Amino acid sequence: MPLPSLTSEDLYLFRWVDHVRLSPTGDRVAYQVTWGDEVVPQNRGGVVIAGAEPGSPARELRSDVRRDHSPEWSPDGTRLAVLSRLGARDQLVAVGVDGDDFIQLTNIPDGVLAAHWSPDGRTLAFAARVVGDPEAVVDDPRPPESDEQSRRPPIARVVRSLSYKHDGVGYFDGRHTHLFVVGARGGEPSQLTDGPWSIDGFSWSPDGRSIAVVGDPDPDADLRRSTRLYAVDVAAASRRLVAEGLKMTSPTWSPRGDLIAFLAPIGEGTGAHERVWVVSAAGGQPRCLTEAFDRSAGGAVITDTRGGQGARLEWSDEGDRLYFQASGPGVAELCSVDLDGQVAVELVSERRSVYDFDVRANRIAACVTDATCPGDVIVSDGRQELRLTDANPWLRERFVPEPDRHLFAAADGLKIEGWALKPPGFDPSRQYPLVMQIHGGPHGQYGWAFFHEFQVLAGMGFVVLYVNPRGSDGYGEAFKQACVRDWAGRDYQDLMTALDQFIERTGWVDTSRLGVAGGSYGGFMTNWAVGHTDRFAAAVSMRSISNLVSEFAQTDIVLWGELEMGPQPWPDPDELWQRSPIRYVRDIHTPLLLLHGEADLRCAVSQAEELFGALRLLGREVEMVRFPGESHELSRNGRPDRRVERLRRIAGWFARHLLREEPGKAEQEATAVA
């Protein structure tokens, strides 16, 4: 019997593994498993411990928890620090590896974001959001309206800086992320940084006396992209400047104590590679170790099964190498670099992508995904690689096609890579409807990673084509920066050329039934496409931009936008207006579905409202679906019922306009007969 296809509702069956950590001796791993609860509905999760050998028993650290995640081993390997959802926010807890000896270490209203053990295991450092600017706090004194709230929305919001909000976090309301320490057996936490600024990443010195942090307390820090690296004295709660002038993230102190490593691009331009740097812990001039390596450190491949996560940078136990994820064509590999700048590939990725890792005791543990697997944990000792998990065995009972890889030639001869999923029972003598997907970023990339949305569409009977136009990561820095201040220029031409060549070379695409979809920059490009061609019979634009002028100062990354898209529109908005899809709204005749989270602070929901209003007034076929409380990350880590509804809406729109069926019917039929 043919296997049934994936559906939107199958989202509830997925188990997503992430945040893998090796024990100090390298003989055990801890990792988090998350899933969407259909009944509540909410995202749930737990921590699993397993031996680092195949067949080793795996067990939950704790059962009957709402959500445990982000495990970190104590230096002696007897306990784990875990972030646990207690009440409205995550709190820091310490748990014995047998699930006993549970201690709640924090009770902070706005929760804990990350934690790391001190080298002696007696203390934990953690980052938490607390009041940093009391004059900007105008709280509602009444108690929260539900258990999901730490407090009610404020009476007013006071804003003095561009850095007053962040997508996925919300409005800061005078609260900032600061560094704390707390005893591993409990006690009152001590705050080490304060004020109207935030830290971004931290790492202990090997002697446990200092903690490296990235941040910038300067009142005008919101007007520049560079940050500062400090060493914070734990006993004195004072800080010392180590380096500045770069956009630094992921500080990591060397086991030898002499160097601090971090990630940063060269310069402040957008589309530049993240690179690995080191600087003397005493201060001085930073040195780039990967300047000659034309791949981005912290690279990733876009998927809809997990949200964006910070890039990881790890020292070897000896302090002579640094490990990092590196982007390649359609992949992310694990690489390392020594202190002379010599790079080695540690985990090769030909048809897969590494999205998290850890290194201990000459062993590597990593989370990897490919086009048919959302993610599993593997371990490698340098000689052989073994898979420890089988997180989603039920997928073997579904139709989950592997994509065909294609290379296309742009008008100027540049090679453009893409992939295509084919529907069940594919017959090359038939004609099939096609949906072209456009990724966000624009400096992200598609590739060898699992994409639930694409699989649902393929299972319904669509060919799904996804392409990496110029501007994408994975193909070198020049390629990546080729769309900067040229949105809807040669990148748009790359997409249309790839589509033309795919149709011509295959011969089995029904050109009367073409669809286009994309999110963020991909949503912008979808809006642009339907304003410049009538070749598409349906379009879905998600978390998109329609007006570069009105979006300019609304986003939570204003400085990035000015460098990436064009200059401030005052007094002359022409450069931004010429590239704004809404300028061409009278030319849009394609039926358009707009999907947007109402709490999206990256691409404001007003961008969908503007385009919807204009098209509706023009009498065009348009529909807008808004998701209350959801951020730019809805498709990856939003509330599960809203993620399912989003997929249903996409499937239904394309079924109605390309399969000529009622919404929902195509998915049901695909499940029954595929």
SULLIN-V908996 format. One record per residue. RES is the residue in one letter. PHI is phi as a letter, one per 30 degrees, with the letter a starting at -180 (NA if undefined). PSI is psi as a letter, one per 20 degrees, with the letter a starting at -180 (NA if undefined). D_CENTER is the distance of its C-alpha to the mean C-alpha in whole Angstrom. Layout:
res=RES phi=PHI psi=PSI d_center=D_CENTER
res=RES phi=PHI psi=PSI d_center=D_CENTER
//
This chain:
res=M phi=NA psi=p d_center=37
res=P phi=d psi=q d_center=34
res=L phi=d psi=q d_center=31
res=P phi=d psi=q d_center=30
res=S phi=d psi=r d_center=26
res=L phi=d psi=q d_center=23
res=T phi=b psi=r d_center=23
res=S phi=e psi=g d_center=21
res=E phi=d psi=i d_center=22
res=D phi=d psi=i d_center=21
res=L phi=e psi=h d_center=18
res=Y phi=d psi=i d_center=20
res=L phi=d psi=i d_center=21
res=F phi=d psi=q d_center=18
res=R phi=b psi=o d_center=17
res=W phi=c psi=o d_center=14
res=V phi=c psi=q d_center=14
res=D phi=a psi=r d_center=12
res=H phi=h psi=m d_center=13
res=V phi=d psi=p d_center=17
res=R phi=b psi=p d_center=19
res=L phi=d psi=q d_center=23
res=S phi=d psi=r d_center=26
res=P phi=e psi=h d_center=28
res=T phi=c psi=i d_center=30
res=G phi=i psi=j d_center=28
res=D phi=c psi=i d_center=29
res=R phi=b psi=q d_center=27
res=V phi=b psi=q d_center=23
res=A phi=b psi=q d_center=21
res=Y phi=a psi=r d_center=18
res=Q phi=c psi=q d_center=16
res=V phi=b psi=p d_center=17
res=T phi=b psi=q d_center=15
res=W phi=a psi=r d_center=17
res=G phi=c psi=p d_center=18
res=D phi=d psi=p d_center=21
res=E phi=d psi=h d_center=23
res=V phi=d psi=g d_center=26
res=V phi=d psi=g d_center=25
res=P phi=c psi=q d_center=22
res=Q phi=a psi=r d_center=19
res=N phi=d psi=p d_center=16
res=R phi=c psi=r d_center=18
res=G phi=a psi=q d_center=18
res=G phi=b psi=r d_center=20
res=V phi=c psi=p d_center=21
res=V phi=c psi=p d_center=22
res=I phi=c psi=p d_center=25
res=A phi=b psi=q d_center=26
res=G phi=d psi=q d_center=28
res=A phi=d psi=k d_center=27
res=E phi=b psi=q d_center=30
res=P phi=d psi=q d_center=29
res=G phi=i psi=i d_center=31
res=S phi=d psi=p d_center=31
res=P phi=d psi=q d_center=31
res=A phi=c psi=q d_center=27
res=R phi=b psi=q d_center=28
res=E phi=d psi=p d_center=26
res=L phi=d psi=g d_center=26
res=R phi=b psi=q d_center=27
res=S phi=c psi=r d_center=28
res=D phi=h psi=l d_center=28
res=V phi=c psi=q d_center=25
res=R phi=d psi=g d_center=23
res=R phi=a psi=o d_center=19
res=D phi=c psi=p d_center=19
res=H phi=a psi=r d_center=16
res=S phi=h psi=l d_center=16
res=P phi=d psi=q d_center=19
res=E phi=b psi=p d_center=21
res=W phi=d psi=q d_center=24
res=S phi=d psi=q d_center=27
res=P phi=e psi=h d_center=29
res=D phi=c psi=i d_center=32
res=G phi=i psi=j d_center=30
res=T phi=c psi=i d_center=31
res=R phi=b psi=r d_center=29
res=L phi=b psi=p d_center=25
res=A phi=d psi=p d_center=23
res=V phi=b psi=q d_center=21
res=L phi=c psi=p d_center=19
res=S phi=b psi=p d_center=21
res=R phi=d psi=o d_center=21
res=L phi=b psi=o d_center=24
res=G phi=i psi=c d_center=25
res=A phi=d psi=i d_center=23
res=R phi=b psi=r d_center=21
res=D phi=d psi=p d_center=19
res=Q phi=b psi=q d_center=22
res=L phi=d psi=p d_center=23
res=V phi=b psi=q d_center=25
res=A phi=c psi=p d_center=27
res=V phi=b psi=p d_center=28
res=G phi=d psi=q d_center=31
res=V phi=d psi=i d_center=29
res=D phi=c psi=j d_center=32
res=G phi=i psi=j d_center=30
res=D phi=c psi=a d_center=33
res=D phi=h psi=l d_center=34
res=F phi=d psi=p d_center=31
res=I phi=b psi=p d_center=31
res=Q phi=d psi=p d_center=29
res=L phi=c psi=i d_center=28
res=T phi=b psi=q d_center=27
res=N phi=b psi=m d_center=28
res=I phi=c psi=p d_center=26
res=P phi=e psi=h d_center=25
res=D phi=c psi=j d_center=22
res=G phi=i psi=r d_center=21
res=V phi=c psi=q d_center=19
res=L phi=c psi=h d_center=16
res=A phi=a psi=q d_center=17
res=A phi=a psi=q d_center=20
res=H phi=b psi=q d_center=22
res=W phi=d psi=q d_center=25
res=S phi=d psi=q d_center=28
res=P phi=e psi=h d_center=30
res=D phi=c psi=i d_center=33
res=G phi=i psi=j d_center=31
res=R phi=c psi=i d_center=33
res=T phi=b psi=q d_center=30
res=L phi=b psi=p d_center=26
res=A phi=c psi=q d_center=24
res=F phi=b psi=q d_center=22
res=A phi=c psi=p d_center=20
res=A phi=b psi=q d_center=21
res=R phi=c psi=o d_center=21
res=V phi=b psi=r d_center=24
res=V phi=d psi=p d_center=27
res=G phi=c psi=i d_center=27
res=D phi=b psi=n d_center=29
res=P phi=e psi=h d_center=31
res=E phi=d psi=i d_center=33
res=A phi=c psi=j d_center=30
res=V phi=c psi=o d_center=30
res=V phi=b psi=m d_center=32
res=D phi=d psi=q d_center=31
res=D phi=d psi=p d_center=33
res=P phi=d psi=i d_center=35
res=R phi=d psi=q d_center=35
res=P phi=d psi=q d_center=33
res=P phi=e psi=q d_center=30
res=E phi=d psi=i d_center=30
res=S phi=a psi=r d_center=29
res=D phi=d psi=i d_center=27
res=E phi=d psi=i d_center=24
res=Q phi=c psi=p d_center=24
res=S phi=d psi=h d_center=25
res=R phi=a psi=r d_center=27
res=R phi=d psi=r d_center=28
res=P phi=e psi=q d_center=27
res=P phi=d psi=r d_center=29
res=I phi=d psi=h d_center=32
res=A phi=a psi=q d_center=31
res=R phi=c psi=p d_center=28
res=V phi=c psi=p d_center=29
res=V phi=b psi=p d_center=27
res=R phi=b psi=i d_center=28
res=S phi=b psi=q d_center=25
res=L phi=d psi=h d_center=22
res=S phi=c psi=m d_center=20
res=Y phi=c psi=j d_center=21
res=K phi=a psi=r d_center=18
res=H phi=a psi=p d_center=14
res=D phi=d psi=p d_center=12
res=G phi=i psi=i d_center=11
res=V phi=c psi=g d_center=14
res=G phi=j psi=b d_center=17
res=Y phi=d psi=p d_center=20
res=F phi=d psi=h d_center=21
res=D phi=h psi=l d_center=24
res=G phi=i psi=j d_center=26
res=R phi=c psi=q d_center=23
res=H phi=b psi=r d_center=21
res=T phi=d psi=p d_center=20
res=H phi=b psi=r d_center=22
res=L phi=c psi=p d_center=24
res=F phi=b psi=r d_center=26
res=V phi=b psi=q d_center=28
res=V phi=b psi=q d_center=29
res=G phi=d psi=q d_center=32
res=A phi=d psi=i d_center=31
res=R phi=c psi=j d_center=34
res=G phi=j psi=a d_center=33
res=G phi=j psi=r d_center=34
res=E phi=d psi=p d_center=34
res=P phi=d psi=q d_center=30
res=S phi=c psi=p d_center=31
res=Q phi=d psi=p d_center=29
res=L phi=c psi=h d_center=29
res=T phi=b psi=q d_center=27
res=D phi=a psi=r d_center=28
res=G phi=j psi=r d_center=28
res=P phi=d psi=l d_center=26
res=W phi=a psi=r d_center=23
res=S phi=b psi=q d_center=20
res=I phi=d psi=q d_center=19
res=D phi=b psi=n d_center=16
res=G phi=j psi=q d_center=16
res=F phi=a psi=q d_center=20
res=S phi=a psi=p d_center=22
res=W phi=d psi=q d_center=25
res=S phi=d psi=q d_center=28
res=P phi=d psi=h d_center=30
res=D phi=d psi=i d_center=33
res=G phi=i psi=j d_center=31
res=R phi=c psi=h d_center=33
res=S phi=b psi=r d_center=30
res=I phi=b psi=p d_center=26
res=A phi=d psi=p d_center=24
res=V phi=b psi=q d_center=22
res=V phi=c psi=p d_center=20
res=G phi=l psi=a d_center=21
res=D phi=a psi=o d_center=24
res=P phi=d psi=i d_center=26
res=D phi=d psi=p d_center=28
res=P phi=e psi=h d_center=29
res=D phi=c psi=k d_center=28
res=A phi=d psi=h d_center=24
res=D phi=d psi=i d_center=23
res=L phi=c psi=j d_center=25
res=R phi=b psi=q d_center=23
res=R phi=c psi=i d_center=20
res=S phi=d psi=q d_center=21
res=T phi=b psi=a d_center=21
res=R phi=b psi=q d_center=24
res=L phi=c psi=p d_center=24
res=Y phi=b psi=q d_center=26
res=A phi=c psi=o d_center=28
res=V phi=c psi=p d_center=29
res=D phi=d psi=o d_center=32
res=V phi=d psi=g d_center=32
res=A phi=d psi=g d_center=35
res=A phi=c psi=i d_center=36
res=A phi=h psi=k d_center=33
res=S phi=c psi=r d_center=33
res=R phi=b psi=q d_center=31
res=R phi=b psi=p d_center=32
res=L phi=d psi=p d_center=30
res=V phi=c psi=g d_center=29
res=A phi=a psi=q d_center=27
res=E phi=a psi=r d_center=26
res=G phi=j psi=j d_center=26
res=L phi=b psi=q d_center=22
res=K phi=d psi=n d_center=19
res=M phi=d psi=q d_center=18
res=T phi=b psi=r d_center=15
res=S phi=h psi=l d_center=15
res=P phi=d psi=p d_center=19
res=T phi=b psi=o d_center=21
res=W phi=d psi=p d_center=25
res=S phi=d psi=q d_center=27
res=P phi=e psi=h d_center=29
res=R phi=d psi=i d_center=32
res=G phi=i psi=i d_center=31
res=D phi=c psi=h d_center=32
res=L phi=b psi=q d_center=29
res=I phi=b psi=p d_center=25
res=A phi=c psi=q d_center=22
res=F phi=a psi=r d_center=19
res=L phi=c psi=q d_center=17
res=A phi=a psi=q d_center=18
res=P phi=d psi=r d_center=18
res=I phi=d psi=o d_center=22
res=G phi=i psi=a d_center=23
res=E phi=c psi=j d_center=21
res=G phi=d psi=q d_center=21
res=T phi=d psi=q d_center=17
res=G phi=i psi=i d_center=16
res=A phi=d psi=q d_center=18
res=H phi=d psi=q d_center=17
res=E phi=d psi=p d_center=15
res=R phi=b psi=r d_center=18
res=V phi=c psi=p d_center=20
res=W phi=b psi=q d_center=23
res=V phi=b psi=q d_center=25
res=V phi=b psi=q d_center=28
res=S phi=e psi=p d_center=31
res=A phi=d psi=h d_center=30
res=A phi=d psi=i d_center=33
res=G phi=j psi=r d_center=32
res=G phi=k psi=a d_center=32
res=Q phi=d psi=p d_center=31
res=P phi=d psi=q d_center=28
res=R phi=b psi=p d_center=28
res=C phi=d psi=p d_center=25
res=L phi=d psi=h d_center=25
res=T phi=c psi=k d_center=23
res=E phi=d psi=h d_center=25
res=A phi=d psi=j d_center=26
res=F phi=c psi=o d_center=23
res=D phi=d psi=l d_center=22
res=R phi=b psi=q d_center=18
res=S phi=d psi=p d_center=15
res=A phi=d psi=q d_center=15
res=G phi=i psi=j d_center=11
res=G phi=d psi=q d_center=11
res=A phi=b psi=r d_center=8
res=V phi=c psi=p d_center=9
res=I phi=d psi=p d_center=8
res=T phi=b psi=r d_center=8
res=D phi=c psi=k d_center=9
res=T phi=c psi=i d_center=10
res=R phi=a psi=q d_center=7
res=G phi=d psi=r d_center=4
res=G phi=d psi=q d_center=1
res=Q phi=b psi=q d_center=5
res=G phi=d psi=q d_center=8
res=A phi=d psi=q d_center=10
res=R phi=c psi=p d_center=13
res=L phi=b psi=p d_center=16
res=E phi=b psi=p d_center=19
res=W phi=d psi=q d_center=23
res=S phi=d psi=r d_center=26
res=D phi=e psi=h d_center=28
res=E phi=d psi=i d_center=31
res=G phi=i psi=k d_center=29
res=D phi=c psi=i d_center=29
res=R phi=b psi=q d_center=26
res=L phi=b psi=p d_center=22
res=Y phi=c psi=q d_center=20
res=F phi=a psi=q d_center=16
res=Q phi=d psi=q d_center=14
res=A phi=b psi=p d_center=15
res=S phi=d psi=q d_center=14
res=G phi=b psi=a d_center=17
res=P phi=d psi=o d_center=18
res=G phi=i psi=j d_center=16
res=V phi=b psi=r d_center=15
res=A phi=b psi=p d_center=14
res=E phi=c psi=r d_center=16
res=L phi=c psi=p d_center=17
res=C phi=b psi=r d_center=20
res=S phi=b psi=q d_center=22
res=V phi=b psi=p d_center=24
res=D phi=d psi=r d_center=28
res=L phi=d psi=i d_center=29
res=D phi=c psi=j d_center=31
res=G phi=i psi=j d_center=28
res=Q phi=d psi=p d_center=28
res=V phi=c psi=p d_center=25
res=A phi=b psi=q d_center=25
res=V phi=d psi=p d_center=23
res=E phi=c psi=h d_center=23
res=L phi=b psi=o d_center=21
res=V phi=d psi=p d_center=22
res=S phi=b psi=n d_center=19
res=E phi=d psi=h d_center=21
res=R phi=b psi=l d_center=20
res=R phi=a psi=r d_center=17
res=S phi=b psi=p d_center=14
res=V phi=d psi=p d_center=13
res=Y phi=b psi=i d_center=10
res=D phi=a psi=q d_center=12
res=F phi=a psi=r d_center=15
res=D phi=a psi=q d_center=18
res=V phi=b psi=p d_center=22
res=R phi=a psi=q d_center=25
res=A phi=h psi=l d_center=29
res=N phi=i psi=k d_center=28
res=R phi=b psi=q d_center=26
res=I phi=c psi=p d_center=22
res=A phi=c psi=q d_center=20
res=A phi=b psi=q d_center=17
res=C phi=c psi=p d_center=15
res=V phi=b psi=q d_center=15
res=T phi=b psi=q d_center=14
res=D phi=b psi=a d_center=16
res=A phi=d psi=i d_center=17
res=T phi=c psi=j d_center=19
res=C phi=b psi=p d_center=18
res=P phi=d psi=h d_center=14
res=G phi=l psi=q d_center=15
res=D phi=b psi=r d_center=17
res=V phi=c psi=p d_center=19
res=I phi=b psi=q d_center=21
res=V phi=b psi=q d_center=23
res=S phi=b psi=p d_center=25
res=D phi=c psi=j d_center=28
res=G phi=j psi=i d_center=28
res=R phi=c psi=g d_center=31
res=Q phi=b psi=q d_center=29
res=E phi=c psi=p d_center=26
res=L phi=b psi=q d_center=26
res=R phi=c psi=p d_center=24
res=L phi=c psi=h d_center=24
res=T phi=b psi=q d_center=22
res=D phi=b psi=m d_center=23
res=A phi=d psi=h d_center=20
res=N phi=b psi=m d_center=21
res=P phi=d psi=h d_center=25
res=W phi=d psi=h d_center=25
res=L phi=d psi=h d_center=23
res=R phi=d psi=i d_center=26
res=E phi=c psi=j d_center=28
res=R phi=b psi=q d_center=26
res=F phi=d psi=o d_center=26
res=V phi=b psi=n d_center=23
res=P phi=d psi=q d_center=24
res=E phi=c psi=q d_center=23
res=P phi=d psi=q d_center=22
res=D phi=c psi=p d_center=25
res=R phi=c psi=q d_center=24
res=H phi=b psi=q d_center=25
res=L phi=c psi=p d_center=26
res=F phi=b psi=q d_center=27
res=A phi=c psi=o d_center=29
res=A phi=d psi=r d_center=28
res=A phi=e psi=h d_center=31
res=D phi=c psi=j d_center=32
res=G phi=j psi=i d_center=31
res=L phi=d psi=p d_center=28
res=K phi=d psi=p d_center=26
res=I phi=b psi=p d_center=23
res=E phi=c psi=q d_center=22
res=G phi=a psi=r d_center=21
res=W phi=b psi=q d_center=21
res=A phi=b psi=p d_center=23
res=L phi=c psi=p d_center=23
res=K phi=c psi=q d_center=27
res=P phi=d psi=r d_center=28
res=P phi=d psi=q d_center=30
res=G phi=i psi=k d_center=34
res=F phi=e psi=p d_center=33
res=D phi=b psi=o d_center=36
res=P phi=d psi=i d_center=36
res=S phi=d psi=i d_center=39
res=R phi=c psi=r d_center=38
res=Q phi=c psi=p d_center=36
res=Y phi=b psi=q d_center=32
res=P phi=d psi=q d_center=30
res=L phi=b psi=p d_center=27
res=V phi=c psi=p d_center=23
res=M phi=c psi=p d_center=22
res=Q phi=c psi=p d_center=18
res=I phi=b psi=p d_center=16
res=H phi=d psi=r d_center=13
res=G phi=c psi=a d_center=11
res=G phi=k psi=e d_center=10
res=P phi=d psi=i d_center=13
res=H phi=c psi=k d_center=12
res=G phi=c psi=a d_center=10
res=Q phi=a psi=q d_center=12
res=Y phi=d psi=r d_center=13
res=G phi=l psi=b d_center=15
res=W phi=d psi=m d_center=16
res=A phi=b psi=q d_center=13
res=F phi=d psi=p d_center=14
res=F phi=b psi=o d_center=13
res=H phi=e psi=g d_center=15
res=E phi=e psi=g d_center=16
res=F phi=d psi=h d_center=18
res=Q phi=d psi=h d_center=20
res=V phi=d psi=g d_center=21
res=L phi=d psi=g d_center=22
res=A phi=d psi=g d_center=24
res=G phi=d psi=h d_center=25
res=M phi=d psi=i d_center=27
res=G phi=j psi=j d_center=29
res=F phi=c psi=q d_center=27
res=V phi=d psi=p d_center=26
res=V phi=c psi=o d_center=22
res=L phi=c psi=p d_center=22
res=Y phi=b psi=p d_center=18
res=V phi=b psi=q d_center=19
res=N phi=c psi=n d_center=17
res=P phi=d psi=r d_center=20
res=R phi=e psi=q d_center=20
res=G phi=j psi=i d_center=18
res=S phi=d psi=q d_center=15
res=D phi=d psi=r d_center=14
res=G phi=j psi=i d_center=16
res=Y phi=b psi=k d_center=19
res=G phi=j psi=q d_center=20
res=E phi=d psi=h d_center=20
res=A phi=d psi=g d_center=23
res=F phi=d psi=g d_center=21
res=K phi=d psi=h d_center=18
res=Q phi=c psi=j d_center=20
res=A phi=d psi=i d_center=22
res=C phi=c psi=j d_center=21
res=V phi=d psi=p d_center=21
res=R phi=h psi=k d_center=23
res=D phi=b psi=k d_center=24
res=W phi=e psi=p d_center=22
res=A phi=i psi=k d_center=24
res=G phi=c psi=d d_center=26
res=R phi=d psi=h d_center=26
res=D phi=d psi=g d_center=22
res=Y phi=d psi=g d_center=24
res=Q phi=d psi=h d_center=27
res=D phi=e psi=g d_center=25
res=L phi=d psi=g d_center=23
res=M phi=d psi=h d_center=27
res=T phi=d psi=g d_center=28
res=A phi=d psi=g d_center=26
res=L phi=d psi=g d_center=27
res=D phi=e psi=g d_center=31
res=Q phi=d psi=h d_center=31
res=F phi=d psi=g d_center=29
res=I phi=d psi=g d_center=32
res=E phi=d psi=g d_center=35
res=R phi=d psi=h d_center=34
res=T phi=c psi=g d_center=33
res=G phi=i psi=j d_center=36
res=W phi=c psi=k d_center=34
res=V phi=c psi=p d_center=32
res=D phi=d psi=o d_center=34
res=T phi=d psi=i d_center=33
res=S phi=d psi=i d_center=35
res=R phi=b psi=m d_center=32
res=L phi=c psi=p d_center=29
res=G phi=b psi=q d_center=25
res=V phi=b psi=q d_center=22
res=A phi=a psi=q d_center=19
res=G phi=a psi=r d_center=16
res=G phi=b psi=q d_center=13
res=S phi=i psi=d d_center=13
res=Y phi=e psi=h d_center=14
res=G phi=d psi=h d_center=15
res=G phi=d psi=g d_center=17
res=F phi=e psi=g d_center=19
res=M phi=d psi=h d_center=20
res=T phi=d psi=g d_center=21
res=N phi=d psi=g d_center=23
res=W phi=d psi=g d_center=24
res=A phi=e psi=g d_center=25
res=V phi=d psi=i d_center=27
res=G phi=d psi=i d_center=29
res=H phi=b psi=i d_center=30
res=T phi=a psi=q d_center=31
res=D phi=c psi=j d_center=32
res=R phi=d psi=h d_center=32
res=F phi=c psi=p d_center=29
res=A phi=d psi=i d_center=30
res=A phi=a psi=q d_center=27
res=A phi=b psi=q d_center=24
res=V phi=b psi=o d_center=21
res=S phi=c psi=p d_center=19
res=M phi=c psi=p d_center=16
res=R phi=h psi=l d_center=15
res=S phi=c psi=r d_center=17
res=I phi=c psi=p d_center=19
res=S phi=c psi=h d_center=22
res=N phi=b psi=o d_center=24
res=L phi=d psi=h d_center=23
res=V phi=d psi=g d_center=26
res=S phi=d psi=h d_center=25
res=E phi=d psi=h d_center=22
res=F phi=e psi=g d_center=22
res=A phi=c psi=j d_center=23
res=Q phi=d psi=h d_center=21
res=T phi=d psi=r d_center=17
res=D phi=d psi=j d_center=16
res=I phi=b psi=l d_center=15
res=V phi=e psi=g d_center=19
res=L phi=d psi=h d_center=20
res=W phi=d psi=g d_center=17
res=G phi=d psi=h d_center=18
res=E phi=d psi=h d_center=22
res=L phi=d psi=h d_center=21
res=E phi=d psi=g d_center=19
res=M phi=c psi=h d_center=21
res=G phi=l psi=r d_center=24
res=P phi=d psi=r d_center=27
res=Q phi=e psi=p d_center=28
res=P phi=d psi=k d_center=29
res=W phi=b psi=o d_center=32
res=P phi=c psi=i d_center=35
res=D phi=c psi=o d_center=34
res=P phi=d psi=j d_center=31
res=D phi=d psi=g d_center=32
res=E phi=d psi=g d_center=29
res=L phi=d psi=h d_center=27
res=W phi=d psi=h d_center=29
res=Q phi=d psi=h d_center=30
res=R phi=c psi=j d_center=26
res=S phi=c psi=p d_center=26
res=P phi=e psi=h d_center=26
res=I phi=d psi=h d_center=28
res=R phi=d psi=h d_center=30
res=Y phi=c psi=k d_center=31
res=V phi=d psi=h d_center=31
res=R phi=d psi=i d_center=34
res=D phi=c psi=j d_center=34
res=I phi=d psi=o d_center=31
res=H phi=b psi=i d_center=33
res=T phi=d psi=p d_center=30
res=P phi=e psi=p d_center=29
res=L phi=b psi=p d_center=26
res=L phi=c psi=p d_center=24
res=L phi=c psi=p d_center=21
res=L phi=c psi=p d_center=19
res=H phi=a psi=p d_center=17
res=G phi=d psi=p d_center=16
res=E phi=d psi=i d_center=19
res=A phi=c psi=k d_center=17
res=D phi=d psi=o d_center=14
res=L phi=c psi=j d_center=15
res=R phi=d psi=g d_center=13
res=C phi=c psi=o d_center=15
res=A phi=e psi=q d_center=18
res=V phi=d psi=h d_center=20
res=S phi=d psi=h d_center=23
res=Q phi=d psi=h d_center=22
res=A phi=d psi=h d_center=22
res=E phi=d psi=g d_center=25
res=E phi=e psi=g d_center=27
res=L phi=d psi=g d_center=26
res=F phi=e psi=g d_center=27
res=G phi=e psi=g d_center=30
res=A phi=d psi=g d_center=32
res=L phi=d psi=h d_center=31
res=R phi=d psi=g d_center=33
res=L phi=d psi=h d_center=36
res=L phi=d psi=i d_center=36
res=G phi=i psi=k d_center=37
res=R phi=d psi=r d_center=34
res=E phi=d psi=o d_center=32
res=V phi=b psi=q d_center=29
res=E phi=b psi=p d_center=27
res=M phi=c psi=p d_center=25
res=V phi=b psi=o d_center=23
res=R phi=c psi=q d_center=21
res=F phi=c psi=o d_center=19
res=P phi=e psi=p d_center=21
res=G phi=i psi=j d_center=18
res=E phi=c psi=q d_center=15
res=S phi=c psi=a d_center=12
res=H phi=d psi=h d_center=10
res=E phi=c psi=j d_center=8
res=L phi=e psi=g d_center=11
res=S phi=d psi=i d_center=11
res=R phi=c psi=h d_center=8
res=N phi=b psi=k d_center=9
res=G phi=d psi=r d_center=12
res=R phi=e psi=p d_center=16
res=P phi=d psi=h d_center=17
res=D phi=d psi=h d_center=20
res=R phi=d psi=h d_center=18
res=R phi=d psi=g d_center=16
res=V phi=d psi=g d_center=19
res=E phi=d psi=h d_center=21
res=R phi=e psi=g d_center=18
res=L phi=d psi=h d_center=19
res=R phi=d psi=g d_center=22
res=R phi=d psi=g d_center=23
res=I phi=d psi=g d_center=21
res=A phi=d psi=g d_center=23
res=G phi=d psi=h d_center=26
res=W phi=d psi=g d_center=26
res=F phi=d psi=h d_center=26
res=A phi=d psi=g d_center=29
res=R phi=d psi=g d_center=31
res=H phi=c psi=h d_center=31
res=L phi=c psi=h d_center=31
res=L phi=c psi=i d_center=32
res=R phi=h psi=l d_center=34
res=E phi=b psi=r d_center=34
res=E phi=d psi=q d_center=33
res=P phi=e psi=p d_center=30
res=G phi=i psi=h d_center=29
res=K phi=d psi=g d_center=32
res=A phi=d psi=g d_center=30
res=E phi=d psi=g d_center=28
res=Q phi=d psi=g d_center=31
res=E phi=d psi=h d_center=33
res=A phi=d psi=g d_center=30
res=T phi=d psi=h d_center=30
res=A phi=d psi=h d_center=33
res=V phi=b psi=i d_center=35
res=A phi=d psi=NA d_center=32
//
